[in-house]
Amino acid sequence: MQQFQIMMELSADSSKNEIIFIYNRSLTELTLKKEGSASVDSGQSFLFTVEGMDANTKDIKISVLICANGERTISALPLGRYRVTEQTAWSWRYTPQQNEQEILLGSEASQNMLTFTNEREEKKWLDGGAYKENLFNNTEQ
């Protein structure tokens, strides 16, 4: 068990006054999971920003790229509060159900996961000016 503070009474007997300082920086990991990418867009990428929000994490700012319905794990993060934001202009064909989430990372890495789900809103590339429906198969374009 890790303790951040230990109080001890000093003794008149100097042989009993031994003090040992141990620095054990607690690190953990965060897994970001992406859902909702259409199979036709298997190469679609989604960009996220992970930012620390408290005194222990304030210097953390990381960009994370996830392809399609994948996931990415970030290791060696200090314990504390983080905000994860999906950069929506990056993947303009998709709209997230929630583009920003906050999480308090604890030492149990198995609980440190955020899932972002998107819906494909734009079926046509750019303005759709060169769009032609494919009548020879039933896949979504």
N, CA, C and O atoms as CSV, one atom per row, in Angstrom:
chain,resi,resn,atom,element,x,y,z
A,1,MET,N,N,0.844,-1.182,0.000
A,1,MET,CA,C,0.000,0.000,0.000
A,1,MET,C,C,0.885,1.239,0.000
A,1,MET,O,O,1.848,1.334,0.760
A,2,GLN,N,N,0.540,2.180,-0.862
A,2,GLN,CA,C,1.334,3.399,-0.960
A,2,GLN,C,C,0.758,4.463,-0.029
A,2,GLN,O,O,-0.455,4.666,0.025
A,3,GLN,N,N,1.624,5.123,0.689
A,3,GLN,CA,C,1.220,6.214,1.570
A,3,GLN,C,C,1.962,7.464,1.152
A,3,GLN,O,O,3.149,7.407,0.830
A,4,PHE,N,N,1.282,8.582,1.153
A,4,PHE,CA,C,1.899,9.836,0.771
A,4,PHE,C,C,2.455,10.589,1.978
A,4,PHE,O,O,3.243,11.522,1.824
A,5,GLN,N,N,2.041,10.180,3.180
A,5,GLN,CA,C,2.514,10.866,4.380
A,5,GLN,C,C,2.589,9.859,5.518
A,5,GLN,O,O,1.661,9.083,5.742
A,6,ILE,N,N,3.704,9.885,6.229
A,6,ILE,CA,C,3.861,9.029,7.399
A,6,ILE,C,C,4.340,9.914,8.544
A,6,ILE,O,O,5.336,10.623,8.401
A,7,MET,N,N,3.650,9.882,9.665
A,7,MET,CA,C,4.028,10.666,10.855
A,7,MET,C,C,4.627,9.703,11.882
A,7,MET,O,O,4.059,8.648,12.166
A,8,MET,N,N,5.788,10.085,12.435
A,8,MET,CA,C,6.430,9.268,13.455
A,8,MET,C,C,6.948,10.157,14.574
A,8,MET,O,O,7.403,11.276,14.335
A,9,GLU,N,N,6.874,9.651,15.786
A,9,GLU,CA,C,7.426,10.347,16.951
A,9,GLU,C,C,8.913,10.036,17.042
A,9,GLU,O,O,9.314,8.878,16.923
A,10,LEU,N,N,9.722,11.045,17.249
A,10,LEU,CA,C,11.156,10.811,17.453
A,10,LEU,C,C,11.402,10.380,18.891
A,10,LEU,O,O,10.716,10.824,19.811
A,11,SER,N,N,12.372,9.526,19.070
A,11,SER,CA,C,12.661,8.960,20.379
A,11,SER,C,C,13.930,9.588,20.952
A,11,SER,O,O,14.779,10.075,20.205
A,12,ALA,N,N,14.054,9.576,22.262
A,12,ALA,CA,C,15.279,10.045,22.914
A,12,ALA,C,C,16.427,9.084,22.617
A,12,ALA,O,O,17.597,9.460,22.679
A,13,ASP,N,N,16.077,7.836,22.295
A,13,ASP,CA,C,17.087,6.845,21.933
A,13,ASP,C,C,17.369,6.994,20.435
A,13,ASP,O,O,16.542,6.605,19.610
A,14,SER,N,N,18.526,7.550,20.079
A,14,SER,CA,C,18.841,7.853,18.684
A,14,SER,C,C,18.911,6.603,17.799
A,14,SER,O,O,18.764,6.707,16.581
A,15,SER,N,N,19.132,5.440,18.385
A,15,SER,CA,C,19.194,4.213,17.588
A,15,SER,C,C,17.823,3.839,17.019
A,15,SER,O,O,17.738,3.054,16.075
A,16,LYS,N,N,16.749,4.397,17.588
A,16,LYS,CA,C,15.393,4.115,17.115
A,16,LYS,C,C,14.915,5.164,16.106
A,16,LYS,O,O,13.821,5.047,15.554
A,17,ASN,N,N,15.732,6.180,15.871
A,17,ASN,CA,C,15.337,7.276,14.983
A,17,ASN,C,C,15.923,7.099,13.581
A,17,ASN,O,O,16.830,7.824,13.172
A,18,GLU,N,N,15.400,6.149,12.882
A,18,GLU,CA,C,15.819,5.926,11.501
A,18,GLU,C,C,14.667,6.351,10.603
A,18,GLU,O,O,13.537,5.897,10.778
A,19,ILE,N,N,14.951,7.217,9.647
A,19,ILE,CA,C,13.922,7.710,8.728
A,19,ILE,C,C,14.346,7.341,7.318
A,19,ILE,O,O,15.464,7.636,6.896
A,20,ILE,N,N,13.444,6.691,6.592
A,20,ILE,CA,C,13.697,6.297,5.208
A,20,ILE,C,C,12.638,6.958,4.335
A,20,ILE,O,O,11.442,6.810,4.585
A,21,PHE,N,N,13.074,7.687,3.312
A,21,PHE,CA,C,12.163,8.305,2.360
A,21,PHE,C,C,12.126,7.457,1.097
A,21,PHE,O,O,13.167,7.111,0.539
A,22,ILE,N,N,10.935,7.130,0.656
A,22,ILE,CA,C,10.745,6.343,-0.559
A,22,ILE,C,C,9.848,7.135,-1.493
A,22,ILE,O,O,8.743,7.536,-1.128
A,23,TYR,N,N,10.342,7.352,-2.706
A,23,TYR,CA,C,9.539,8.037,-3.714
A,23,TYR,C,C,9.019,6.981,-4.672
A,23,TYR,O,O,9.794,6.306,-5.349
A,24,ASN,N,N,7.724,6.847,-4.722
A,24,ASN,CA,C,7.093,5.875,-5.604
A,24,ASN,C,C,6.056,6.602,-6.435
A,24,ASN,O,O,4.890,6.687,-6.048
A,25,ARG,N,N,6.477,7.125,-7.577
A,25,ARG,CA,C,5.554,7.861,-8.428
A,25,ARG,C,C,4.544,6.884,-9.009
A,25,ARG,O,O,4.916,5.892,-9.637
A,26,SER,N,N,3.293,7.165,-8.800
A,26,SER,CA,C,2.234,6.282,-9.282
A,26,SER,C,C,1.875,6.645,-10.718
A,26,SER,O,O,1.497,7.778,-11.018
A,27,LEU,N,N,2.004,5.662,-11.587
A,27,LEU,CA,C,1.664,5.844,-12.990
A,27,LEU,C,C,0.601,4.825,-13.369
A,27,LEU,O,O,0.482,3.768,-12.749
A,28,THR,N,N,-0.158,5.159,-14.386
A,28,THR,CA,C,-1.203,4.258,-14.846
A,28,THR,C,C,-1.336,4.402,-16.345
A,28,THR,O,O,-0.493,5.031,-16.985
A,29,GLU,N,N,-2.371,3.837,-16.908
A,29,GLU,CA,C,-2.608,3.955,-18.337
A,29,GLU,C,C,-4.064,4.289,-18.611
A,29,GLU,O,O,-4.939,4.089,-17.768
A,30,LEU,N,N,-4.300,4.802,-19.807
A,30,LEU,CA,C,-5.644,5.174,-20.256
A,30,LEU,C,C,-5.864,4.558,-21.624
A,30,LEU,O,O,-5.029,4.701,-22.517
A,31,THR,N,N,-6.995,3.868,-21.791
A,31,THR,CA,C,-7.355,3.294,-23.081
A,31,THR,C,C,-8.510,4.081,-23.672
A,31,THR,O,O,-9.543,4.267,-23.030
A,32,LEU,N,N,-8.326,4.542,-24.906
A,32,LEU,CA,C,-9.387,5.222,-25.652
A,32,LEU,C,C,-9.896,4.254,-26.711
A,32,LEU,O,O,-9.113,3.657,-27.450
A,33,LYS,N,N,-11.213,4.106,-26.776
A,33,LYS,CA,C,-11.828,3.163,-27.708
A,33,LYS,C,C,-12.770,3.933,-28.621
A,33,LYS,O,O,-13.498,4.820,-28.174
A,34,LYS,N,N,-12.752,3.587,-29.904
A,34,LYS,CA,C,-13.577,4.262,-30.896
A,34,LYS,C,C,-14.575,3.277,-31.473
A,34,LYS,O,O,-14.215,2.151,-31.816
A,35,GLU,N,N,-15.843,3.701,-31.582
A,35,GLU,CA,C,-16.907,2.870,-32.159
A,35,GLU,C,C,-17.723,3.710,-33.126
A,35,GLU,O,O,-17.760,4.936,-33.017
A,36,GLY,N,N,-18.384,3.044,-34.081
A,36,GLY,CA,C,-19.319,3.725,-34.977
A,36,GLY,C,C,-18.790,3.995,-36.364
A,36,GLY,O,O,-19.522,4.534,-37.194
A,37,SER,N,N,-17.550,3.643,-36.654
A,37,SER,CA,C,-16.993,3.863,-37.990
A,37,SER,C,C,-17.564,2.818,-38.943
A,37,SER,O,O,-17.549,1.625,-38.644
A,38,ALA,N,N,-18.068,3.269,-40.093
A,38,ALA,CA,C,-18.638,2.347,-41.079
A,38,ALA,C,C,-17.530,1.512,-41.708
A,38,ALA,O,O,-16.402,1.983,-41.857
A,39,SER,N,N,-17.852,0.258,-42.083
A,39,SER,CA,C,-16.841,-0.636,-42.647
A,39,SER,C,C,-16.270,-0.093,-43.953
A,39,SER,O,O,-15.119,-0.380,-44.282
A,40,VAL,N,N,-17.039,0.676,-44.693
A,40,VAL,CA,C,-16.554,1.256,-45.939
A,40,VAL,C,C,-15.454,2.295,-45.683
A,40,VAL,O,O,-14.677,2.611,-46.584
A,41,ASP,N,N,-15.392,2.818,-44.467
A,41,ASP,CA,C,-14.394,3.811,-44.069
A,41,ASP,C,C,-13.331,3.189,-43.176
A,41,ASP,O,O,-12.935,3.791,-42.177
A,42,SER,N,N,-12.866,2.003,-43.517
A,42,SER,CA,C,-11.946,1.292,-42.626
A,42,SER,C,C,-10.645,2.052,-42.383
A,42,SER,O,O,-9.963,1.794,-41.391
A,43,GLY,N,N,-10.290,2.979,-43.265
A,43,GLY,CA,C,-9.080,3.763,-43.069
A,43,GLY,C,C,-9.323,5.104,-42.407
A,43,GLY,O,O,-8.387,5.884,-42.233
A,44,GLN,N,N,-10.567,5.387,-42.034
A,44,GLN,CA,C,-10.896,6.672,-41.411
A,44,GLN,C,C,-10.172,6.802,-40.076
A,44,GLN,O,O,-10.162,5.866,-39.276
A,45,SER,N,N,-9.579,7.945,-39.842
A,45,SER,CA,C,-8.884,8.160,-38.577
A,45,SER,C,C,-9.593,9.225,-37.756
A,45,SER,O,O,-10.273,10.100,-38.292
A,46,PHE,N,N,-9.419,9.132,-36.448
A,46,PHE,CA,C,-10.038,10.043,-35.498
A,46,PHE,C,C,-8.948,10.575,-34.578
A,46,PHE,O,O,-8.122,9.810,-34.078
A,47,LEU,N,N,-8.946,11.871,-34.359
A,47,LEU,CA,C,-7.903,12.518,-33.577
A,47,LEU,C,C,-8.463,12.981,-32.234
A,47,LEU,O,O,-9.541,13.572,-32.171
A,48,PHE,N,N,-7.717,12.702,-31.155
A,48,PHE,CA,C,-8.118,13.061,-29.805
A,48,PHE,C,C,-7.004,13.855,-29.121
A,48,PHE,O,O,-5.824,13.695,-29.433
A,49,THR,N,N,-7.404,14.709,-28.187
A,49,THR,CA,C,-6.451,15.415,-27.337
A,49,THR,C,C,-6.714,15.003,-25.900
A,49,THR,O,O,-7.847,15.070,-25.425
A,50,VAL,N,N,-5.661,14.575,-25.207
A,50,VAL,CA,C,-5.744,14.196,-23.794
A,50,VAL,C,C,-5.008,15.282,-23.015
A,50,VAL,O,O,-3.822,15.517,-23.243
A,51,GLU,N,N,-5.718,15.950,-22.089
A,51,GLU,CA,C,-5.130,17.046,-21.307
A,51,GLU,C,C,-5.335,16.813,-19.823
A,51,GLU,O,O,-6.425,16.442,-19.386
A,52,GLY,N,N,-4.280,17.033,-19.051
A,52,GLY,CA,C,-4.379,16.944,-17.596
A,52,GLY,C,C,-5.136,18.138,-17.044
A,52,GLY,O,O,-5.082,19.231,-17.607
A,53,MET,N,N,-5.853,17.923,-15.922
A,53,MET,CA,C,-6.723,18.967,-15.370
A,53,MET,C,C,-6.448,19.308,-13.911
A,53,MET,O,O,-7.134,20.166,-13.355
A,54,ASP,N,N,-5.470,18.669,-13.268
A,54,ASP,CA,C,-5.229,18.983,-11.865
A,54,ASP,C,C,-3.735,19.230,-11.649
A,54,ASP,O,O,-2.953,19.172,-12.597
A,55,ALA,N,N,-3.348,19.501,-10.429
A,55,ALA,CA,C,-1.956,19.845,-10.133
A,55,ALA,C,C,-0.987,18.730,-10.516
A,55,ALA,O,O,0.149,19.006,-10.901
A,56,ASN,N,N,-1.416,17.490,-10.418
A,56,ASN,CA,C,-0.551,16.349,-10.713
A,56,ASN,C,C,-0.425,16.081,-12.213
A,56,ASN,O,O,0.540,15.453,-12.651
A,57,THR,N,N,-1.404,16.559,-13.012
A,57,THR,CA,C,-1.442,16.218,-14.436
A,57,THR,C,C,-1.389,17.439,-15.363
A,57,THR,O,O,-1.449,17.283,-16.583
A,58,LYS,N,N,-1.279,18.630,-14.812
A,58,LYS,CA,C,-1.439,19.869,-15.591
A,58,LYS,C,C,-0.453,20.022,-16.740
A,58,LYS,O,O,-0.732,20.774,-17.674
A,59,ASP,N,N,0.673,19.351,-16.709
A,59,ASP,CA,C,1.667,19.471,-17.775
A,59,ASP,C,C,1.482,18.446,-18.891
A,59,ASP,O,O,2.286,18.394,-19.822
A,60,ILE,N,N,0.434,17.636,-18.808
A,60,ILE,CA,C,0.198,16.583,-19.801
A,60,ILE,C,C,-0.733,17.103,-20.888
A,60,ILE,O,O,-1.829,17.581,-20.597
A,61,LYS,N,N,-0.294,17.010,-22.139
A,61,LYS,CA,C,-1.145,17.293,-23.304
A,61,LYS,C,C,-0.634,16.403,-24.431
A,61,LYS,O,O,0.484,16.571,-24.917
A,62,ILE,N,N,-1.477,15.451,-24.837
A,62,ILE,CA,C,-1.079,14.423,-25.796
A,62,ILE,C,C,-2.126,14.338,-26.908
A,62,ILE,O,O,-3.326,14.406,-26.640
A,63,SER,N,N,-1.675,14.192,-28.143
A,63,SER,CA,C,-2.573,13.924,-29.271
A,63,SER,C,C,-2.525,12.425,-29.560
A,63,SER,O,O,-1.460,11.807,-29.549
A,64,VAL,N,N,-3.704,11.855,-29.818
A,64,VAL,CA,C,-3.823,10.412,-30.046
A,64,VAL,C,C,-4.635,10.193,-31.315
A,64,VAL,O,O,-5.689,10.805,-31.487
A,65,LEU,N,N,-4.163,9.335,-32.197
A,65,LEU,CA,C,-4.848,9.008,-33.434
A,65,LEU,C,C,-5.331,7.566,-33.362
A,65,LEU,O,O,-4.557,6.658,-33.059
A,66,ILE,N,N,-6.628,7.360,-33.646
A,66,ILE,CA,C,-7.210,6.019,-33.657
A,66,ILE,C,C,-7.815,5.787,-35.034
A,66,ILE,O,O,-8.538,6.644,-35.543
A,67,CYS,N,N,-7.530,4.645,-35.639
A,67,CYS,CA,C,-8.090,4.310,-36.938
A,67,CYS,C,C,-9.333,3.447,-36.778
A,67,CYS,O,O,-9.368,2.498,-35.995
A,68,ALA,N,N,-10.356,3.816,-37.554
A,68,ALA,CA,C,-11.616,3.070,-37.625
A,68,ALA,C,C,-12.174,2.756,-36.228
A,68,ALA,O,O,-12.199,3.624,-35.356
A,69,ASN,N,N,-12.616,1.519,-36.026
A,69,ASN,CA,C,-13.163,1.102,-34.732
A,69,ASN,C,C,-12.071,0.451,-33.900
A,69,ASN,O,O,-12.179,-0.712,-33.509
A,70,GLY,N,N,-11.030,1.206,-33.638
A,70,GLY,CA,C,-9.898,0.670,-32.900
A,70,GLY,C,C,-9.810,1.248,-31.508
A,70,GLY,O,O,-10.716,1.929,-31.028
A,71,GLU,N,N,-8.697,0.958,-30.880
A,71,GLU,CA,C,-8.433,1.524,-29.555
A,71,GLU,C,C,-6.947,1.771,-29.418
A,71,GLU,O,O,-6.129,1.179,-30.123
A,72,ARG,N,N,-6.618,2.653,-28.503
A,72,ARG,CA,C,-5.214,3.020,-28.262
A,72,ARG,C,C,-5.031,3.171,-26.762
A,72,ARG,O,O,-5.868,3.774,-26.090
A,73,THR,N,N,-3.945,2.630,-26.235
A,73,THR,CA,C,-3.629,2.738,-24.814
A,73,THR,C,C,-2.420,3.641,-24.635
A,73,THR,O,O,-1.389,3.461,-25.283
A,74,ILE,N,N,-2.565,4.616,-23.744
A,74,ILE,CA,C,-1.479,5.534,-23.397
A,74,ILE,C,C,-0.944,5.079,-22.052
A,74,ILE,O,O,-1.701,4.968,-21.088
A,75,SER,N,N,0.343,4.818,-21.979
A,75,SER,CA,C,0.962,4.326,-20.751
A,75,SER,C,C,1.724,5.433,-20.035
A,75,SER,O,O,1.980,6.496,-20.600
A,76,ALA,N,N,2.078,5.168,-18.790
A,76,ALA,CA,C,2.926,6.042,-17.957
A,76,ALA,C,C,2.302,7.410,-17.713
A,76,ALA,O,O,3.000,8.425,-17.722
A,77,LEU,N,N,0.989,7.439,-17.496
A,77,LEU,CA,C,0.314,8.689,-17.134
A,77,LEU,C,C,0.242,8.809,-15.619
A,77,LEU,O,O,-0.072,7.831,-14.941
A,78,PRO,N,N,0.527,9.987,-15.076
A,78,PRO,CA,C,0.354,10.182,-13.629
A,78,PRO,C,C,-1.120,10.051,-13.239
A,78,PRO,O,O,-2.004,10.384,-14.028
A,79,LEU,N,N,-1.375,9.577,-12.047
A,79,LEU,CA,C,-2.745,9.500,-11.541
A,79,LEU,C,C,-3.326,10.904,-11.481
A,79,LEU,O,O,-2.614,11.867,-11.197
A,80,GLY,N,N,-4.628,11.014,-11.752
A,80,GLY,CA,C,-5.274,12.323,-11.660
A,80,GLY,C,C,-6.395,12.473,-12.668
A,80,GLY,O,O,-6.828,11.507,-13.297
A,81,ARG,N,N,-6.858,13.715,-12.808
A,81,ARG,CA,C,-8.017,14.035,-13.654
A,81,ARG,C,C,-7.556,14.479,-15.041
A,81,ARG,O,O,-6.610,15.252,-15.186
A,82,TYR,N,N,-8.263,13.959,-16.068
A,82,TYR,CA,C,-7.958,14.264,-17.462
A,82,TYR,C,C,-9.241,14.599,-18.226
A,82,TYR,O,O,-10.335,14.151,-17.882
A,83,ARG,N,N,-9.060,15.403,-19.271
A,83,ARG,CA,C,-10.141,15.687,-20.229
A,83,ARG,C,C,-9.676,15.152,-21.580
A,83,ARG,O,O,-8.564,15.432,-22.027
A,84,VAL,N,N,-10.563,14.365,-22.228
A,84,VAL,CA,C,-10.269,13.825,-23.549
A,84,VAL,C,C,-11.278,14.416,-24.517
A,84,VAL,O,O,-12.488,14.310,-24.314
A,85,THR,N,N,-10.765,15.046,-25.581
A,85,THR,CA,C,-11.612,15.731,-26.551
A,85,THR,C,C,-11.347,15.160,-27.938
A,85,THR,O,O,-10.199,15.052,-28.369
A,86,GLU,N,N,-12.425,14.796,-28.630
A,86,GLU,CA,C,-12.282,14.378,-30.029
A,86,GLU,C,C,-12.265,15.627,-30.897
A,86,GLU,O,O,-13.137,16.488,-30.778
A,87,GLN,N,N,-11.274,15.719,-31.764
A,87,GLN,CA,C,-11.158,16.867,-32.673
A,87,GLN,C,C,-12.095,16.620,-33.856
A,87,GLN,O,O,-11.739,15.908,-34.794
A,88,THR,N,N,-13.277,17.202,-33.809
A,88,THR,CA,C,-14.339,16.871,-34.769
A,88,THR,C,C,-14.076,17.393,-36.176
A,88,THR,O,O,-14.600,16.822,-37.132
A,89,ALA,N,N,-13.297,18.442,-36.343
A,89,ALA,CA,C,-13.006,18.938,-37.693
A,89,ALA,C,C,-12.116,17.961,-38.453
A,89,ALA,O,O,-12.077,17.972,-39.683
A,90,TRP,N,N,-11.400,17.113,-37.711
A,90,TRP,CA,C,-10.493,16.156,-38.323
A,90,TRP,C,C,-11.274,15.078,-39.074
A,90,TRP,O,O,-10.924,14.749,-40.208
A,91,SER,N,N,-12.292,14.541,-38.485
A,91,SER,CA,C,-13.088,13.478,-39.105
A,91,SER,C,C,-14.474,14.033,-39.421
A,91,SER,O,O,-15.461,13.683,-38.775
A,92,TRP,N,N,-14.525,14.885,-40.404
A,92,TRP,CA,C,-15.714,15.681,-40.695
A,92,TRP,C,C,-16.918,14.868,-41.153
A,92,TRP,O,O,-18.037,15.379,-41.105
A,93,ARG,N,N,-16.740,13.643,-41.589
A,93,ARG,CA,C,-17.889,12.828,-42.022
A,93,ARG,C,C,-18.652,12.242,-40.841
A,93,ARG,O,O,-19.781,11.776,-40.993
A,94,TYR,N,N,-18.032,12.267,-39.664
A,94,TYR,CA,C,-18.612,11.630,-38.493
A,94,TYR,C,C,-18.926,12.659,-37.417
A,94,TYR,O,O,-18.189,13.627,-37.230
A,95,THR,N,N,-20.028,12.436,-36.715
A,95,THR,CA,C,-20.409,13.300,-35.607
A,95,THR,C,C,-20.409,12.468,-34.327
A,95,THR,O,O,-21.096,11.449,-34.251
A,96,PRO,N,N,-19.648,12.893,-33.325
A,96,PRO,CA,C,-19.609,12.110,-32.079
A,96,PRO,C,C,-20.871,12.316,-31.248
A,96,PRO,O,O,-21.452,13.401,-31.243
A,97,GLN,N,N,-21.284,11.279,-30.554
A,97,GLN,CA,C,-22.393,11.424,-29.606
A,97,GLN,C,C,-21.976,12.356,-28.477
A,97,GLN,O,O,-22.797,13.106,-27.951
A,98,GLN,N,N,-20.721,12.309,-28.113
A,98,GLN,CA,C,-20.161,13.147,-27.049
A,98,GLN,C,C,-18.694,13.360,-27.400
A,98,GLN,O,O,-17.913,12.408,-27.387
A,99,ASN,N,N,-18.305,14.609,-27.716
A,99,ASN,CA,C,-16.928,14.801,-28.184
A,99,ASN,C,C,-15.951,15.123,-27.062
A,99,ASN,O,O,-14.756,15.275,-27.320
A,100,GLU,N,N,-16.426,15.232,-25.822
A,100,GLU,CA,C,-15.528,15.519,-24.703
A,100,GLU,C,C,-15.964,14.709,-23.489
A,100,GLU,O,O,-17.144,14.665,-23.142
A,101,GLN,N,N,-14.982,14.068,-22.848
A,101,GLN,CA,C,-15.249,13.309,-21.633
A,101,GLN,C,C,-14.125,13.563,-20.638
A,101,GLN,O,O,-12.984,13.824,-21.019
A,102,GLU,N,N,-14.471,13.480,-19.354
A,102,GLU,CA,C,-13.475,13.607,-18.292
A,102,GLU,C,C,-13.372,12.287,-17.551
A,102,GLU,O,O,-14.338,11.530,-17.451
A,103,ILE,N,N,-12.167,12.025,-17.029
A,103,ILE,CA,C,-11.944,10.780,-16.295
A,103,ILE,C,C,-10.933,11.033,-15.189
A,103,ILE,O,O,-9.982,11.797,-15.357
A,104,LEU,N,N,-11.155,10.379,-14.052
A,104,LEU,CA,C,-10.204,10.393,-12.949
A,104,LEU,C,C,-9.461,9.065,-13.011
A,104,LEU,O,O,-10.023,8.011,-12.713
A,105,LEU,N,N,-8.173,9.131,-13.407
A,105,LEU,CA,C,-7.391,7.908,-13.538
A,105,LEU,C,C,-6.872,7.468,-12.183
A,105,LEU,O,O,-6.193,8.219,-11.484
A,106,GLY,N,N,-7.203,6.243,-11.828
A,106,GLY,CA,C,-6.709,5.653,-10.595
A,106,GLY,C,C,-5.675,4.596,-10.914
A,106,GLY,O,O,-5.283,4.416,-12.067
A,107,SER,N,N,-5.243,3.909,-9.891
A,107,SER,CA,C,-4.192,2.907,-10.070
A,107,SER,C,C,-4.700,1.634,-10.746
A,107,SER,O,O,-3.896,0.850,-11.250
A,108,GLU,N,N,-6.010,1.412,-10.766
A,108,GLU,CA,C,-6.588,0.237,-11.427
A,108,GLU,C,C,-6.724,0.514,-12.918
A,108,GLU,O,O,-7.741,1.055,-13.351
A,109,ALA,N,N,-5.731,0.159,-13.700
A,109,ALA,CA,C,-5.717,0.456,-15.132
A,109,ALA,C,C,-6.893,-0.181,-15.861
A,109,ALA,O,O,-7.323,0.337,-16.892
A,110,SER,N,N,-7.422,-1.283,-15.357
A,110,SER,CA,C,-8.540,-1.959,-16.021
A,110,SER,C,C,-9.797,-1.093,-16.045
A,110,SER,O,O,-10.698,-1.344,-16.845
A,111,GLN,N,N,-9.873,-0.085,-15.190
A,111,GLN,CA,C,-11.037,0.788,-15.144
A,111,GLN,C,C,-10.807,2.102,-15.882
A,111,GLN,O,O,-11.710,2.936,-15.956
A,112,ASN,N,N,-9.623,2.292,-16.422
A,112,ASN,CA,C,-9.253,3.545,-17.059
A,112,ASN,C,C,-9.507,3.482,-18.560
A,112,ASN,O,O,-8.566,3.430,-19.352
A,113,MET,N,N,-10.790,3.487,-18.951
A,113,MET,CA,C,-11.146,3.393,-20.363
A,113,MET,C,C,-12.270,4.369,-20.681
A,113,MET,O,O,-13.220,4.514,-19.911
A,114,LEU,N,N,-12.147,5.035,-21.825
A,114,LEU,CA,C,-13.210,5.890,-22.333
A,114,LEU,C,C,-13.572,5.407,-23.730
A,114,LEU,O,O,-12.696,5.084,-24.532
A,115,THR,N,N,-14.870,5.362,-24.015
A,115,THR,CA,C,-15.358,4.956,-25.335
A,115,THR,C,C,-16.036,6.146,-25.985
A,115,THR,O,O,-16.879,6.803,-25.375
A,116,PHE,N,N,-15.663,6.422,-27.229
A,116,PHE,CA,C,-16.285,7.467,-28.027
A,116,PHE,C,C,-17.006,6.800,-29.194
A,116,PHE,O,O,-16.413,6.012,-29.931
A,117,THR,N,N,-18.295,7.122,-29.358
A,117,THR,CA,C,-19.107,6.542,-30.418
A,117,THR,C,C,-19.537,7.642,-31.376
A,117,THR,O,O,-19.998,8.704,-30.960
A,118,ASN,N,N,-19.378,7.369,-32.661
A,118,ASN,CA,C,-19.746,8.340,-33.690
A,118,ASN,C,C,-20.826,7.779,-34.592
A,118,ASN,O,O,-21.042,6.569,-34.654
A,119,GLU,N,N,-21.508,8.687,-35.297
A,119,GLU,CA,C,-22.447,8.314,-36.347
A,119,GLU,C,C,-21.964,8.955,-37.631
A,119,GLU,O,O,-21.522,10.104,-37.634
A,120,ARG,N,N,-22.046,8.218,-38.712
A,120,ARG,CA,C,-21.628,8.746,-40.008
A,120,ARG,C,C,-22.737,9.633,-40.549
A,120,ARG,O,O,-23.797,9.145,-40.940
A,121,GLU,N,N,-22.494,10.919,-40.568
A,121,GLU,CA,C,-23.486,11.896,-41.010
A,121,GLU,C,C,-23.334,12.231,-42.492
A,121,GLU,O,O,-24.331,12.364,-43.202
A,122,GLU,N,N,-22.101,12.366,-42.960
A,122,GLU,CA,C,-21.838,12.759,-44.342
A,122,GLU,C,C,-21.481,11.527,-45.170
A,122,GLU,O,O,-20.407,10.952,-44.998
A,123,LYS,N,N,-22.374,11.125,-46.061
A,123,LYS,CA,C,-22.108,9.943,-46.879
A,123,LYS,C,C,-21.299,10.293,-48.115
A,123,LYS,O,O,-20.635,9.425,-48.681
A,124,LYS,N,N,-21.341,11.529,-48.539
A,124,LYS,CA,C,-20.631,11.960,-49.744
A,124,LYS,C,C,-19.340,12.668,-49.349
A,124,LYS,O,O,-19.274,13.335,-48.317
A,125,TRP,N,N,-18.314,12.513,-50.190
A,125,TRP,CA,C,-17.063,13.224,-49.970
A,125,TRP,C,C,-17.213,14.666,-50.406
A,125,TRP,O,O,-17.865,14.957,-51.408
A,126,LEU,N,N,-16.612,15.560,-49.656
A,126,LEU,CA,C,-16.618,16.993,-49.929
A,126,LEU,C,C,-18.045,17.473,-50.156
A,126,LEU,O,O,-18.888,17.262,-49.284
A,127,ASP,N,N,-18.366,18.120,-51.305
A,127,ASP,CA,C,-19.722,18.632,-51.500
A,127,ASP,C,C,-20.621,17.644,-52.232
A,127,ASP,O,O,-21.803,17.927,-52.429
A,128,GLY,N,N,-20.090,16.492,-52.641
A,128,GLY,CA,C,-20.875,15.479,-53.339
A,128,GLY,C,C,-21.060,15.782,-54.810
A,128,GLY,O,O,-21.838,15.099,-55.476
A,129,GLY,N,N,-20.364,16.797,-55.349
A,129,GLY,CA,C,-20.527,17.201,-56.742
A,129,GLY,C,C,-20.200,16.100,-57.730
A,129,GLY,O,O,-20.754,16.090,-58.830
A,130,ALA,N,N,-19.337,15.187,-57.388
A,130,ALA,CA,C,-18.964,14.093,-58.284
A,130,ALA,C,C,-19.576,12.780,-57.817
A,130,ALA,O,O,-19.103,11.707,-58.191
A,131,TYR,N,N,-20.620,12.856,-57.008
A,131,TYR,CA,C,-21.222,11.663,-56.420
A,131,TYR,C,C,-22.062,10.918,-57.450
A,131,TYR,O,O,-22.833,11.535,-58.186
A,132,LYS,N,N,-21.920,9.614,-57.507
A,132,LYS,CA,C,-22.750,8.762,-58.339
A,132,LYS,C,C,-23.032,7.505,-57.564
A,132,LYS,O,O,-22.105,6.843,-57.097
A,133,GLU,N,N,-24.298,7.159,-57.417
A,133,GLU,CA,C,-24.663,5.969,-56.667
A,133,GLU,C,C,-24.261,4.724,-57.435
A,133,GLU,O,O,-24.517,4.626,-58.635
A,134,ASN,N,N,-23.635,3.775,-56.758
A,134,ASN,CA,C,-23.229,2.516,-57.342
A,134,ASN,C,C,-24.425,1.571,-57.315
A,134,ASN,O,O,-24.860,1.129,-56.252
A,135,LEU,N,N,-24.947,1.271,-58.496
A,135,LEU,CA,C,-26.126,0.411,-58.577
A,135,LEU,C,C,-25.780,-1.057,-58.711
A,135,LEU,O,O,-26.672,-1.895,-58.842
A,136,PHE,N,N,-24.459,-1.390,-58.678
A,136,PHE,CA,C,-24.050,-2.773,-58.904
A,136,PHE,C,C,-23.768,-3.528,-57.611
A,136,PHE,O,O,-23.467,-4.721,-57.652
A,137,ASN,N,N,-23.859,-2.861,-56.467
A,137,ASN,CA,C,-23.716,-3.573,-55.194
A,137,ASN,C,C,-24.566,-2.872,-54.151
A,137,ASN,O,O,-25.093,-1.786,-54.395
A,138,ASN,N,N,-24.696,-3.482,-53.017
A,138,ASN,CA,C,-25.558,-2.930,-51.964
A,138,ASN,C,C,-24.780,-2.327,-50.812
A,138,ASN,O,O,-25.350,-2.122,-49.741
A,139,THR,N,N,-23.502,-2.035,-50.989
A,139,THR,CA,C,-22.724,-1.472,-49.893
A,139,THR,C,C,-22.949,0.027,-49.812
A,139,THR,O,O,-23.196,0.700,-50.812
A,140,GLU,N,N,-22.858,0.518,-48.605
A,140,GLU,CA,C,-23.017,1.956,-48.356
A,140,GLU,C,C,-21.804,2.692,-48.906
A,140,GLU,O,O,-20.672,2.251,-48.705
A,141,GLN,N,N,-22.021,3.798,-49.591
A,141,GLN,CA,C,-20.922,4.586,-50.159
A,141,GLN,C,C,-20.680,5.842,-49.358
A,141,GLN,O,O,-19.792,6.626,-49.692
